Amino acid sequence: MSDPVSIRRLYGRRAGHKLRQGQSELVEAALPQVSVPESGPLDSRILFGDDRPLEFEIGFGAGEHLAGQATARPDHGFIGCEPFLNGVVGALGHIRDGDLQNVRLHMGDALEVLERLPDASLDRLYLLHPDPWRKARHAKRRMVNHGPMDIIAAKLKPGCEFRLGTDHPVYVRWAMMIMNQRRDFEWQAQTAEDFLTRPDDWPETRYERKARRLGHEVWYFRYIRV
Ligand SMILES: C[S@@+](CC[C@H](N)C(=O)[O-])C[C@H]1O[C@@H](n2cnc3c(N)ncnc32)[C@H](O)[C@@H]1O
């Protein structure tokens, strides 16, 4: 079912506009302090020095949601992965401004980090406004595919939550098809209200704000790992 080649490849851009001097200094000073170790197994103890619950965000963009969740649960550890340098700068700014001690970052592919965690080790995983790869011939690149979802399923604790947000109509249909084929996740929605209303503990992301400005409907999928 899964396509290992498409899981391994990282698509999309890694750098955008040139960093200002203050941003470069922030990256140099702060990124090494919060970076996920480059190799070897990972767990709460290695990352935070204790056995705290872990949460994980794939593609945190500018980091506002990651920082919001980390602020709300200072006793949890948060791992955020984002290959886009300008996004990493944003997250470092949130970490500095909020004096957040419970966030670790990886500038690169989330799946590489996920694979190094023990199975059933995550309390939550967030995938918010993933790149839609709207052309049908690029569908294999979408993060919601059985290959990546197998890894996500393995790393979530049973009873814990996978959250997916998107405003993209192609992605909505695709995600529903893929997730409907899986027996290891249960969609929590009972009424349309449940997936069209942002839960209180779901901080708004930059892409979500942009989508709303454009008048798009935003979908908030919540799945429980069975
Ligand atoms: C459309 S943006 C959404 C950003 C943010 N979640 C938001 O809602 O504002 C998708 C992000 O996913 C990141 N991304 C793509 N593939 C990734 C991967 N394999 N691991 C981690 N992040 C990835 C991209 O760099 C991009 O910043």
PDBQT file of the ligand as one rigid body, heavy atoms in Angstrom, charges set to zero:
ROOT
HETATM    1  C1  LIG A 301       1.089  25.161   3.557  1.00  0.00    +0.000 C 
HETATM    2  S1  LIG A 301       2.324  25.215   4.767  1.00  0.00    +0.000 S 
HETATM    3  C2  LIG A 301       1.421  25.277   6.293  1.00  0.00    +0.000 C 
HETATM    4  C3  LIG A 301       2.243  25.785   7.442  1.00  0.00    +0.000 C 
HETATM    5  C4  LIG A 301       1.530  25.838   8.805  1.00  0.00    +0.000 C 
HETATM    6  N1  LIG A 301       1.203  24.500   9.282  1.00  0.00    +0.000 N 
HETATM    7  C5  LIG A 301       0.283  26.685   8.753  1.00  0.00    +0.000 C 
HETATM    8  O1  LIG A 301      -0.839  26.126   8.853  1.00  0.00    +0.000 OA
HETATM    9  O2  LIG A 301       0.420  27.924   8.645  1.00  0.00    +0.000 OA
HETATM   10  C6  LIG A 301       2.931  23.526   4.782  1.00  0.00    +0.000 C 
HETATM   11  C7  LIG A 301       4.267  23.401   5.479  1.00  0.00    +0.000 C 
HETATM   12  O3  LIG A 301       4.656  22.032   5.564  1.00  0.00    +0.000 OA
HETATM   13  C8  LIG A 301       6.071  21.988   5.435  1.00  0.00    +0.000 C 
HETATM   14  N2  LIG A 301       6.460  20.619   5.066  1.00  0.00    +0.000 N 
HETATM   15  C9  LIG A 301       6.320  20.017   3.855  1.00  0.00    +0.000 A 
HETATM   16  N3  LIG A 301       6.808  18.765   3.880  1.00  0.00    +0.000 NA
HETATM   17  C10 LIG A 301       7.276  18.559   5.142  1.00  0.00    +0.000 A 
HETATM   18  C11 LIG A 301       7.902  17.460   5.801  1.00  0.00    +0.000 A 
HETATM   19  N4  LIG A 301       8.154  16.325   5.151  1.00  0.00    +0.000 N 
HETATM   20  N5  LIG A 301       8.246  17.608   7.098  1.00  0.00    +0.000 NA
HETATM   21  C12 LIG A 301       7.988  18.765   7.755  1.00  0.00    +0.000 A 
HETATM   22  N6  LIG A 301       7.390  19.830   7.186  1.00  0.00    +0.000 NA
HETATM   23  C13 LIG A 301       7.047  19.729   5.897  1.00  0.00    +0.000 A 
HETATM   24  C14 LIG A 301       6.370  23.043   4.388  1.00  0.00    +0.000 C 
HETATM   25  O4  LIG A 301       7.705  23.501   4.433  1.00  0.00    +0.000 OA
HETATM   26  C15 LIG A 301       5.384  24.145   4.750  1.00  0.00    +0.000 C 
HETATM   27  O5  LIG A 301       5.928  25.107   5.626  1.00  0.00    +0.000 OA
ENDROOT
TORSDOF 0
